[in-house]
Amino acid sequence: RADDSLGKIKFTKPSFDGKYNPDAYLTWELAVDQKFICHDFPEDKCFRAATSEFTNLASVCWSEYHRKNPNNTQNWDALKRIMRARFVP
């Protein structure tokens, strides 16, 4: 749309490396949530967009979880629960 000022703003998502630092995870989750809300990101794309930003240990942990649970529902809220269980004691 011509009047969509946010459409011209570059949408970058922060990465998460999976260090066992609860503050780092919660900061990442909040930042990604804010990006999704601000840019009216489609719910059906949030999950893949978020997991694409996992690096290092986060990527390994997610791959391991997904391999063991291939049929789990893949949505942003479920991902947040799974990652919080892993990275926030």
Secondary structure, DSSP 8 states (H G I E B T S, - for coil): -TT-GGGGS------B---S-HHHHHHHHHHHHHHHHHTT--HHHHHHHHHTTB-HHHHHHHHHHHHH-TTS---HHHHHHHHHHHH--
